[in-house]
Amino acid sequence: MIRKIHGSPQLINLPISLEKIFAPIIEKIAKLKHKRPLYTQYSLITLQSNSHFSHDKTTKQPQYHTRDFEETIKDIITYILNE
């Protein structure tokens, strides 16, 4: 979806087990180049953690409404690019 909105190039998708192997190398290369790494060991651990949150309580409130997902992604991309 982000490629469709922003036109970003496609990245290679690797299994998370391989990404964990490459994470320390990617972090060191990024540090040498004085850039932010694409991902870190910590970010991979966070992605695998149990992050299930319930919105049942919020859904019961009368003023609650969902937001269009594509609109949300567009706003996030705009924010990041303008940061």
Backbone as CSV, one residue per row, in Angstrom:
resi,resn,N_x,N_y,N_z,CA_x,CA_y,CA_z,C_x,C_y,C_z
1,MET,0.817,-1.187,0.000,0.000,0.000,0.000,0.867,1.260,0.000
2,ILE,1.957,1.242,0.750,2.833,2.413,0.808,3.461,2.673,-0.556
3,ARG,3.862,1.601,-1.251,4.421,1.780,-2.598,3.399,2.436,-3.512
4,LYS,2.139,2.034,-3.403,1.073,2.587,-4.237,0.881,4.079,-3.949
5,ILE,0.933,4.461,-2.687,0.711,5.851,-2.290,1.929,6.715,-2.584
6,HIS,3.100,6.226,-2.207,4.314,7.040,-2.257,5.222,6.712,-3.438
7,GLY,5.090,5.517,-3.991,5.940,5.120,-5.106,7.307,4.634,-4.665
8,SER,7.419,4.109,-3.452,8.695,3.619,-2.930,9.097,2.324,-3.628
9,PRO,10.405,2.068,-3.737,10.838,0.798,-4.335,10.526,-0.370,-3.402
10,GLN,10.347,-1.537,-3.986,10.047,-2.724,-3.190,11.319,-3.241,-2.535
11,LEU,11.224,-3.577,-1.265,12.332,-4.155,-0.532,12.214,-5.671,-0.555
12,ILE,13.307,-6.337,-0.313,13.310,-7.790,-0.256,12.693,-8.214,1.079
13,ASN,11.782,-9.167,1.032,11.167,-9.703,2.248,11.884,-10.981,2.642
14,LEU,12.428,-10.980,3.848,13.117,-12.158,4.376,12.355,-12.706,5.576
15,PRO,12.485,-13.994,5.831,11.897,-14.524,7.072,12.558,-13.853,8.275
16,ILE,11.796,-13.668,9.319,12.307,-12.955,10.495,13.518,-13.661,11.106
17,SER,13.594,-14.979,10.954,14.758,-15.707,11.488,16.043,-15.272,10.778
18,LEU,15.970,-15.026,9.473,17.147,-14.531,8.748,17.438,-13.070,9.100
19,GLU,16.378,-12.292,9.262,16.573,-10.889,9.630,17.283,-10.766,10.977
20,LYS,16.965,-11.686,11.897,17.640,-11.675,13.201,19.136,-11.938,13.052
21,ILE,19.496,-12.775,12.091,20.917,-13.062,11.842,21.612,-11.824,11.273
22,PHE,20.934,-11.106,10.358,21.537,-9.943,9.701,21.455,-8.653,10.509
23,ALA,20.589,-8.610,11.514,20.370,-7.378,12.279,21.657,-6.780,12.862
24,PRO,22.514,-7.564,13.522,23.737,-6.965,14.073,24.643,-6.379,12.975
25,ILE,24.689,-7.043,11.838,25.517,-6.560,10.725,24.942,-5.254,10.183
26,ILE,23.639,-5.218,9.992,22.980,-4.005,9.487,23.167,-2.846,10.458
27,GLU,23.080,-3.126,11.750,23.277,-2.072,12.752,24.698,-1.515,12.692
28,LYS,25.688,-2.386,12.546,27.088,-1.923,12.487,27.367,-1.120,11.223
29,ILE,26.840,-1.567,10.098,27.024,-0.828,8.843,26.383,0.552,8.948
30,ALA,25.176,0.608,9.493,24.489,1.891,9.662,25.282,2.824,10.578
31,LYS,25.864,2.268,11.625,26.657,3.086,12.553,27.895,3.650,11.854
32,LEU,28.540,2.827,11.033,29.717,3.293,10.292,29.364,4.395,9.291
33,LYS,28.173,4.292,8.703,27.730,5.280,7.713,27.017,6.468,8.357
34,HIS,26.895,6.441,9.680,26.194,7.490,10.429,24.757,7.648,9.944
35,LYS,24.072,6.513,9.739,22.674,6.506,9.317,21.874,5.591,10.240
36,ARG,20.560,5.722,10.168,19.691,4.851,10.952,19.587,3.508,10.250
37,PRO,19.646,2.409,11.005,19.506,1.087,10.384,18.068,0.858,9.918
38,LEU,17.918,0.028,8.903,16.587,-0.320,8.409,15.774,-0.974,9.515
39,TYR,16.404,-1.836,10.294,15.793,-2.448,11.465,16.893,-2.838,12.437
40,THR,16.498,-3.063,13.687,17.452,-3.434,14.734,17.011,-4.746,15.372
41,GLN,17.880,-5.311,16.169,17.523,-6.526,16.893,16.309,-6.265,17.783
42,TYR,16.306,-5.114,18.433,15.198,-4.766,19.326,13.882,-4.626,18.558
43,SER,13.916,-3.997,17.379,12.679,-3.823,16.614,12.108,-5.168,16.171
44,LEU,12.978,-6.124,15.858,12.508,-7.458,15.473,11.869,-8.182,16.656
45,ILE,12.472,-8.033,17.830,11.902,-8.640,19.044,10.525,-8.026,19.326
46,THR,10.418,-6.720,19.165,9.158,-6.026,19.397,8.077,-6.502,18.430
47,LEU,8.446,-6.709,17.171,7.480,-7.191,16.184,6.948,-8.579,16.528
48,GLN,7.775,-9.384,17.159,7.359,-10.742,17.502,6.635,-10.830,18.849
49,SER,6.621,-9.748,19.609,5.987,-9.790,20.925,4.467,-9.820,20.785
50,ASN,3.805,-10.175,21.855,2.352,-10.224,21.852,1.819,-8.808,21.987
51,SER,1.280,-8.266,20.933,0.794,-6.885,20.927,-0.699,-6.824,20.656
52,HIS,-1.417,-7.752,21.201,-2.858,-7.768,20.964,-3.538,-6.818,21.946
53,PHE,-4.177,-5.794,21.386,-4.887,-4.828,22.205,-6.364,-4.877,21.835
54,SER,-7.207,-4.807,22.819,-8.646,-4.832,22.579,-9.178,-3.404,22.484
55,HIS,-10.104,-3.180,21.563,-10.748,-1.874,21.461,-12.227,-1.962,21.817
56,ASP,-12.591,-3.031,22.530,-13.995,-3.253,22.896,-14.582,-2.087,23.699
57,LYS,-13.840,-1.578,24.661,-14.343,-0.495,25.497,-14.564,0.767,24.652
58,THR,-13.653,1.057,23.762,-13.771,2.233,22.908,-14.935,2.089,21.935
59,THR,-15.105,0.906,21.371,-16.168,0.658,20.395,-17.553,0.917,20.991
60,LYS,-17.705,0.718,22.277,-19.001,0.905,22.936,-19.360,2.384,23.109
61,GLN,-18.404,3.273,22.974,-18.670,4.704,23.134,-19.357,5.239,21.873
62,PRO,-20.404,6.048,22.042,-21.184,6.514,20.884,-20.387,7.381,19.904
63,GLN,-19.420,8.147,20.367,-18.673,9.037,19.475,-17.520,8.334,18.750
64,TYR,-17.344,7.047,18.999,-16.248,6.296,18.363,-16.567,6.007,16.898
65,HIS,-15.592,6.249,16.039,-15.703,5.843,14.638,-14.307,5.518,14.123
66,THR,-14.247,4.559,13.231,-12.956,4.167,12.672,-12.548,5.145,11.577
67,ARG,-11.271,5.149,11.287,-10.724,6.023,10.261,-10.275,5.166,9.094
68,ASP,-10.401,5.692,7.874,-9.982,4.966,6.687,-8.489,4.648,6.777
69,PHE,-8.133,3.386,6.593,-6.754,2.946,6.750,-5.829,3.614,5.734
70,GLU,-6.264,3.697,4.481,-5.424,4.310,3.442,-5.168,5.789,3.745
71,GLU,-6.175,6.486,4.244,-6.011,7.892,4.623,-4.995,8.028,5.761
72,THR,-5.047,7.101,6.704,-4.107,7.100,7.826,-2.678,6.899,7.328
73,ILE,-2.473,5.953,6.426,-1.141,5.699,5.872,-0.634,6.925,5.118
74,LYS,-1.485,7.568,4.334,-1.093,8.788,3.608,-0.626,9.865,4.587
75,ASP,-1.380,10.046,5.672,-1.014,11.054,6.670,0.318,10.726,7.344
76,ILE,0.553,9.456,7.622,1.818,9.053,8.247,2.985,9.324,7.299
77,ILE,2.835,8.969,6.033,3.900,9.206,5.043,4.174,10.699,4.910
78,THR,3.120,11.500,4.827,3.280,12.955,4.735,4.019,13.494,5.952
79,TYR,3.640,13.030,7.127,4.300,13.475,8.356,5.790,13.119,8.352
80,ILE,6.102,11.884,7.999,7.502,11.428,8.004,8.326,12.219,6.990
81,LEU,7.780,12.441,5.801,8.516,13.162,4.757,8.723,14.630,5.100
82,ASN,7.814,15.214,5.864,7.917,16.630,6.231,8.672,16.844,7.537
83,GLU,9.046,15.761,8.212,9.733,15.865,9.507,11.119,16.431,9.333
